[in-house]
Amino acid sequence: MSDYDIFAAMQEGKEPLARYRKTIVGKVHVVALNPFSEEPEGVLLEGNGDKSYIELWDTKQLVFFERMNKSHLDAGRIVKMEKLPEPPPPSPNILTDDEIDKLLEGKFLTLRKRLDAFTDTAPILRLLNRARELEKSEKIIKHLEERISQIELEKYE
């Protein structure tokens, strides 16, 4: 694969030749070839996100990586990944200002359904503050306060 093909594959989001991830809780220092300059460089694998794995794009990088990090591979500190890890599902507690206004202007049953999905009090407090600003009915304000109480009690059960 030529340099041009490698760079094009990186930009187009194609799959790399191989991915290696760390398996331990701590940080792992590995040595890899920089795909642009082809110079050896140290890479620190850490955490559980994008920094916990390294992508290798051609056979030259792969062979160099496996030779330079043989001790990590033999000890099981890094392993080959089959596919990219999926991002975590979105939290039900995320709520934008526009969504808050839509919920408060919409039907009461829609608001109740969304309130039941929340697992934290922060978005409900935001809804409550906005409902008070907009001078919404006591029924809505009372229901928001009740849901906050329910969530707080669930923490201690």
PEJO-V767207 format. One record per residue. N is the residue number from 1. PSI is psi in degrees with one decimal (* if undefined). OMEGA is omega in whole degrees, -180 to 180 (NA if undefined). Layout:
# PEJO-V767207
N&PSI&OMEGA, N&PSI&OMEGA
This chain:
# PEJO-V767207
1&128.6&-179, 2&164.9&178, 3&-41.2&180, 4&-43.6&180, 5&-38.5&179, 6&-47.3&-179, 7&-39.1&178, 8&-41.5&179, 9&-39.0&178, 10&-42.6&-177, 11&-32.5&-177, 12&-6.2&179, 13&22.7&178, 14&165.4&-179, 15&136.1&175, 16&170.2&179, 17&-41.0&-180, 18&155.3&173, 19&138.7&175, 20&137.0&179, 21&158.0&178, 22&153.1&-178, 23&-5.7&-177, 24&166.1&-179, 25&-35.7&-177, 26&-172.8&178, 27&149.5&178, 28&126.7&177, 29&122.0&178, 30&160.4&178, 31&130.1&-179, 32&162.5&175, 33&132.4&174, 34&126.4&-176, 35&-18.6&-178, 36&-45.9&-177, 37&-12.7&-177, 38&30.5&175, 39&143.9&176, 40&140.7&177, 41&151.1&178, 42&139.1&178, 43&131.7&180, 44&116.5&177, 45&125.4&-177, 46&159.2&177, 47&-160.9&-180, 48&3.9&-176, 49&-137.7&-178, 50&-22.5&-178, 51&4.0&-178, 52&-1.4&179, 53&164.2&179, 54&142.1&179, 55&136.0&179, 56&132.3&-168, 57&-17.9&177, 58&170.8&-175, 59&-33.3&179, 60&-46.1&177, 61&-42.0&-177, 62&-48.5&-180, 63&-44.8&179, 64&-45.4&-179, 65&-46.9&-178, 66&-35.2&178, 67&-43.2&-176, 68&-21.7&-176, 69&30.0&-178, 70&-39.4&-179, 71&-38.5&177, 72&-41.6&180, 73&-43.8&-180, 74&-36.9&-179, 75&-11.3&179, 76&14.2&179, 77&-25.5&172, 78&143.8&180, 79&157.4&178, 80&135.8&178, 81&144.4&177, 82&-40.6&-179, 83&165.9&-179, 84&134.8&179, 85&144.4&-179, 86&144.5&177, 87&153.2&180, 88&152.7&180, 89&151.4&-179, 90&145.9&-179, 91&139.6&177, 92&-9.4&-177, 93&1.0&180, 94&128.7&-174, 95&124.3&178, 96&166.8&179, 97&-37.3&178, 98&-39.5&178, 99&-36.6&178, 100&-47.6&180, 101&-40.3&179, 102&-41.7&180, 103&-41.4&-178, 104&-27.6&178, 105&-18.3&-176, 106&-162.0&-178, 107&149.9&-178, 108&-38.7&-179, 109&-33.8&176, 110&-42.1&178, 111&-44.8&179, 112&-42.8&-179, 113&-42.2&-180, 114&-36.6&179, 115&-36.5&-180, 116&-24.0&-179, 117&-21.5&-177, 118&141.3&178, 119&0.8&-179, 120&157.7&-176, 121&-17.8&-175, 122&-50.2&-179, 123&-30.1&180, 124&-36.7&175, 125&-37.8&176, 126&-42.8&177, 127&-42.9&-179, 128&-45.7&179, 129&-42.0&179, 130&-36.4&178, 131&-39.0&178, 132&-38.3&177, 133&-41.3&-179, 134&0.6&-180, 135&54.5&178, 136&170.4&-176, 137&157.8&178, 138&-31.2&179, 139&-46.2&-180, 140&-47.1&-178, 141&-42.3&179, 142&-42.3&-180, 143&-39.6&177, 144&-44.0&179, 145&-39.2&178, 146&-40.4&-179, 147&-36.8&176, 148&-43.7&179, 149&-42.0&179, 150&-46.0&-179, 151&-40.3&178, 152&-40.0&179, 153&-33.7&179, 154&-27.9&180, 155&-29.0&-175, 156&2.2&179, 157&*&NA
